[in-house]
């Protein structure tokens, strides 16, 4: 058991059959001078404050034994969702059109919008949550929430608004749910925009130092070596040597020696060079794999194993880890979203909160909370697959205490490709996370 008293952590050994790992925290107040941009200790302290204020009472458990519901009752659910399957930017003249001589899938929506499959899959996920919440007695069938009980809030991108609407339609089909968003459709809400609140030379050095530490002190050279096999696989599938990019621009393969990290205050962390192009290609191939019924056709004539598809997906995961999972970056870009999540979890009226954003939002929030490393099974994208939900459940124990469980809920590769009906007998994948 770990308990926090006025910011001090004390620990003692604690073990229950149904709660292998428990964190129990009490409220505390502290003041942080986060505006002192020269002192990284303030950044670290701010991170600690956000974590423990967000999770006032926390438990992470592995599974639910038979007597679980005799001891715990669900009181509140917060979902931070990634939008579901969308379309890439692959129009005439785009980088994706020029990187391969092959024709991409005939996408069902405009560039970067939620696809028809994505809308259907999100409705299925919403229907599953309805069945689960009814089972947990948080809502009833055909539930119509009272004012203040539920919030459905998304980024203002078309794909996130649509995802939230499809989910709400599946979960509350007769409630006529209103999706809240701040900007004009197509815009970027500052709450979901993973931009740096500040930067500078010292901050840049801190980020590069953390990148070095992540790769055992070797930094970018090790990262480049790690990407070589993935790049070869993507290049072979795309047949890059015969692409317009190769023939006209003398760019027949993806390079690993041109990675350049860009950190600018007010903008998202970015990478220049081949990695950015590789991420676009990886993204489009995975989307094509979800949409195209024939997996060989999805790989432009190559018969790939699931492990090889995961290697394609790893490029996106490496990119996300570089830019949004380093501690100094995560607490910087996730600040507005963490504050919103904390407010929702501390509300006494709120039963259910659905926040819809992007993989960068989930990646930075998880890193800021110092979630233990994980690898999602049955998924091409092993960190933040399409439509994934970070689910924080608040439970009331029979002992009168409050507990919180943290899970990743997502549709498996088969469920995404086959649009499988979801219910309590055929649920999506649920993967418990640990702090």
Steps between C-alpha positions, in 0.01 A plus 500: 500500500632843406348798677565867445486750787558866406720393212706245693483135393507220757481135405424164654449154355139426409350211309144386427398216268280732294723811526860399435611862475335788684570870530287686754547875508356791701450854369783743545576852386829634376616806310732479201682780322472339156579825320867480596605350169867479595449249779406149392435400861185708483390303194554172686311628804212617283481151349475344846225740603290428189531124549391495861230762465357311203502168681377586849419137578650243270512126457625294212375145498552196282159364409176472695454191718160357579444708813621827349153654471426414862787729600500776237232706323565706186437870560658684208671436165734729306595404144779667304457367146696510180285552192418186307618400149551802277640559154861608432616787283552311174360719224661574165837666547527413871811338647312170534404506133862558401667251735360190325401406143201309642149638539375546854164378627199696374434679828136557602545853641698816437865529611548458878124452563335211682434217254168319464657198669625721781148629565358149508774372733453790740126434517577138590733619776233734635249214505745288697551774759122529534471128579792517742373810683154343533662187643694714749172682586643842420221556245183322389390394152383798290655731756454875458753685718400791721677835472863479608512118522686444173734690271594417141777739398726468197770683316356707215645287221236335282622150585488556877155663496368215284661234722339649811162518324513138384608383847224698671245365252598144587515557874192721543287439189189686623666787690575733206846570641661832422872485425680803637792657313645849523631595157342506156492143356840423356687712755733398781387545860789614727397233756576224248782677315824330619704816461788609717402764754861618508839414352853636487863389482510352851172317448623363168810363675285333765287326235804380305657376824185299580507357148861394558401333828210319333741328262763411758709812456546449125199706389435554131760249368319214677166634382622504140622141531165399646315646200708339223307170483163677515602736220613211277168322549294811418720582199460147357121502546468843335747405223663839561779442247245527220305792645477853368696614804787269403497572127453878516643598839774235531346377828476120457500405869430635847806637677585469869772769512283809462298500825471852640280581802333843496366652825328838461284670762135515392540214250493121514833320541607393153758297313649594166643249255408152381336400827209735436447347155537148644229577757265612221568181306462280810173672585356458150601133476337419834182687404494310172541172692194585710289599199603249231341156539791325323811532723733421208347775292529732802878438494525561123541130421710399801385232741589639842485343844342683790851553634600677178190721519604584854846600372327744268300632796816526713616794287206705626558385858869599487404839358244552777745391769761744374269799493232451764615242757818660630417632851593860426279503191208301640429727799542802273252408224249304715450776759158633378355152451617376840332797666173423320520132600569591862199735508276228361618235747448731797144591395236365738224503235683358201436133417662475159750710304601432140794701362597439138838600364802341341773244564734783603257594779489147640877450463587823684243444778625146564860617505418790735331253737808275484304195390719190489615395150245278325452315173139449390435147366289427190572843357709630210560824690631382835462828692202705379300312234215655303199571720682405822357625829692587812234416762520623859235341722422632847369235740350527850626227727296326766750655742377847398821589315524606135713306250597557139590240236675594174453293183561518127189384312534439127378292209740225395637468146233243418222712648616803302534312172182292534285764673409248767191561712604580858309396810568359845563155351726635226663808655781717365846448644543640853859548613563617861769765548726555800658813640 
